Amino acid sequence: MSPHTHAFQAEVAQLLHLVTHSLYSNPDIFARELISNASDACDKLRFEALNNPALYEDQPNLEVRVSIDKAAKTITIADNGIGMSEQEAIDNLGTIAKSGTKDFVSKLTGDQKADSQLIGQFGVGFYSGFIVADKITVETRRAGLKPEEGVRWVSGGAGDFSTETITRPGRGTSITLHLREDKQDYLNSYKLKSIISQYSDHIGLPILMPKEEWKEGEEGQPGDMVQTGEWEQVNEASALWTRPKKDITPEQYNNFYQTLAHDFEDPLAWSHNKVEGNTEYTQLLYIPARAPFDLYQRDHKHGLKLYVRRVFIMDEAESLLPQYLRFVKGVVDASDLPLNVSRELLQESRDIKTIREGNTRRVLAMLEDMAKQQATPPDSAEGKTDVGSGESVPAPEPVETEDGVTDVVDKSDAAPAAEAAAAFAEQKTGANKYATFYAEFGAVLKEGLGEDTGNRDRIAKLLRFASTTTDTVSVSFADYKARMKEGQEAIYYITADSLSAAKNSPQLELFRKKGIEVLLMADRVDEWALSFLHEFDGTPLQSVAKGAVDLGKLQDEEEKKAAEAAQETAKPLLEKLKEALKADAQDVRATTRLVDSPACLVSEDNGMSVQLARMLKQAGQPVPDIKPVLEVNVDHALIRKLAEVQDDATRFNDLAQVLFDQALLAEGGMPADPAAYVRRVNALLA
Ligand SMILES: Nc1ncnc2c1ncn2[C@@H]1O[C@H](COP(=O)(O)OP(=O)(O)OP(=O)(O)O)[C@@H](O)[C@H]1O
């Protein structure tokens, strides 16, 4: 049958252009990506064959063979894994199924450097072949289909590809890269072998390459390496997590991570443990250095790779970690689960519950170590004993889980001294690891306050905020508490749409005057997350934008009395204002919280803040119609002016409305009728 031509999905075409242009300086990764796909394909076959052993046909040994054809200038990577049907080849190699891809591609700027950073968050997979090849031929046959149902897929990496039916006796996939003119150095088998063994060493199945031997040249001719006709294995072929920690170098851990996560960067930290007890499993967990582009997509795929006794079961097993730790990558190899376990069964399994709790504790411990590391610079004595990355993550003490099972962490194969030193040296350069982590994933971690009641206190300790004393997101609740003024009874915070809106909010005026620190929160998730945390270490949390201002012992008696007196004297004016603004404000009252501003908006103590209501509305969520309270500074000139014009109803109403709209603007809102607001202000200015 003659080949059919198909167009790439538009985003694929754009991505391909980007891959070949931006990743040009990083060509070796094609080997990692294609070998990782081959290994995944073998994992999938092994899994499907659990229920259908006939899929193995006459080839029960799964392997990948990599060969070079110098004359044809090609490299071929062949596996005997699951293979693809024609439709699968068209779908899998011509479209990208990830949601949010369109958005992602539209963010690309055309600037190679910036884009190559972005692409790291995406993972290019199969398409990385086009970095070194100007044409790729894929020949594949799905396990279980007839030999005549093979398919050949060919593309030059531009706008389209072709497919045709072929006869392929063996199942699986071979990918032939027709090397670009300037990438012919990969035809050197020594070079290719060293790249492949580096990228595939941790892969659990054999990677074979043709064996070569040195042959002396005849009659004065120079000697050369020649193929012996045999194959040799170039990797260790034991899955990394199954090896003792002492035999694994940091570089191998990093390489494994990059393959697993399709990331170009090294992770910030990892933790590798064999957990014994009623539920036995091995966990290898990584904290990435960069958030993937789709971290906030509703259907973002997350979770760990699940193996049962070294047999791959599934990718993205989301039951192995809570949602708020969805940034963690890694592998869990469980000893006690049935091989035919399904996603549905996982959700109900007690073993999985134990593993999930164990993983959660371990990740929180890694984060605590990173945070501690950051707080204690590594050149201080304390930092040295407490290295927080990789092998050196100290295992948390055995912890009783809810169902009484004790996780015992195997600490016997501790890192040898040289490696510990290497890990430590790495730490030195990585003193900002926690800040890096927090900038990427802090907002996700906060979701844990609502999601994980049991670990709420541990999560709260890991949170960092900007405050009125520092613009950097670095203040923990504990730091704040240590700096609290004598007599201060609450941890004060403000939520706003942005850091600058928070910082400039009129609600902070009194706090500033009195030198009281206020935490500034500008993440969308903050208000929701904080609604689950009422106190930290015995000190209540108090939003400065909710309820009447209560500085407790920090407010002196005289001020209190003066405020009460002002409230009393201003009563008729406040009543009038309330009447004029009855459509907008549920109450109008005098306040002491303002110093320079005439008015501000607050919400009732247990109510939803104005800012959260606005955010929900923008997101199309139903919002109860709650009106804010307008608080006014009776000492302000504008309020005095209001008092003066009380008898002129039109002027009074206009001024009152301007006062309300300005308070709304000051905290990031928008007047209900902006044109009317402008008209009123202009009338006042004229
Ligand atoms: N050697 C192979 N054997 C069988 N299927 C393959 C092979 N290589 C690729 N595929 C199929 O093509 C799909 C796309 O591969 P690609 O590497 O682009 O992305 P991926 O591996 O799914 O995603 P990511 O790289 O983000 O993990 C794979 O999901 C798989 O279904």
The ligand as a Tripos MOL2 file, in Angstrom:
@<TRIPOS>MOLECULE
LIG
   31    33     1     0     0
SMALL
NO_CHARGES

@<TRIPOS>ATOM
      1 N1          9.5670    2.8530   21.4750 N.pl3     1 LIG1
      2 C1          8.2550    3.0350   21.5700 C.ar      1 LIG1
      3 N2          7.4000    1.9860   21.6270 N.ar      1 LIG1
      4 C2          6.0680    2.1500   21.7260 C.ar      1 LIG1
      5 N3          5.4710    3.3510   21.8190 N.ar      1 LIG1
      6 C3          6.2610    4.4350   21.7760 C.ar      1 LIG1
      7 C4          7.6710    4.3540   21.6470 C.ar      1 LIG1
      8 N4          8.1720    5.6060   21.6330 N.ar      1 LIG1
      9 C5          7.1060    6.4470   21.7510 C.ar      1 LIG1
     10 N5          5.9620    5.7490   21.8420 N.ar      1 LIG1
     11 C6          4.5970    6.2760   21.9960 C.3       1 LIG1
     12 O1          4.5990    7.6270   21.6270 O.3       1 LIG1
     13 C7          4.1290    8.4390   22.6930 C.3       1 LIG1
     14 C8          4.7790    9.7800   22.6510 C.3       1 LIG1
     15 O2          6.1140    9.6820   23.0360 O.3       1 LIG1
     16 P1          6.8440   10.9270   23.6350 P.3       1 LIG1
     17 O3          8.2090   10.5140   24.0110 O.co2     1 LIG1
     18 O4          6.7340   12.0640   22.6940 O.co2     1 LIG1
     19 O5          5.9900   11.3280   24.8700 O.3       1 LIG1
     20 P2          5.7390   10.5530   26.2490 P.3       1 LIG1
     21 O6          6.8740    9.6400   26.5190 O.co2     1 LIG1
     22 O7          4.3660    9.9930   26.2600 O.co2     1 LIG1
     23 O8          5.6380   11.8150   27.1790 O.3       1 LIG1
     24 P3          6.7310   12.3960   28.0870 P.3       1 LIG1
     25 O9          7.9380   12.4700   27.2080 O.co2     1 LIG1
     26 O10         6.2610   13.7150   28.5560 O.co2     1 LIG1
     27 O11         6.7830   11.3410   29.1430 O.co2     1 LIG1
     28 C9          4.3970    7.6190   23.9370 C.3       1 LIG1
     29 O12         3.5160    7.9360   24.9630 O.3       1 LIG1
     30 C10         4.1530    6.2020   23.4330 C.3       1 LIG1
     31 O13         2.7760    5.9080   23.4490 O.3       1 LIG1
@<TRIPOS>BOND
     1     1     2 1
     2     2     3 ar
     3     2     7 ar
     4     3     4 ar
     5     4     5 ar
     6     5     6 ar
     7     6     7 ar
     8     6    10 ar
     9     7     8 ar
    10     8     9 ar
    11     9    10 ar
    12    10    11 1
    13    11    12 1
    14    11    30 1
    15    12    13 1
    16    13    14 1
    17    13    28 1
    18    14    15 1
    19    15    16 1
    20    16    17 2
    21    16    18 1
    22    16    19 1
    23    19    20 1
    24    20    21 2
    25    20    22 1
    26    20    23 1
    27    23    24 1
    28    24    25 2
    29    24    26 1
    30    24    27 1
    31    28    29 1
    32    28    30 1
    33    30    31 1
@<TRIPOS>SUBSTRUCTURE
     1 LIG1         1 GROUP 0 **** ****
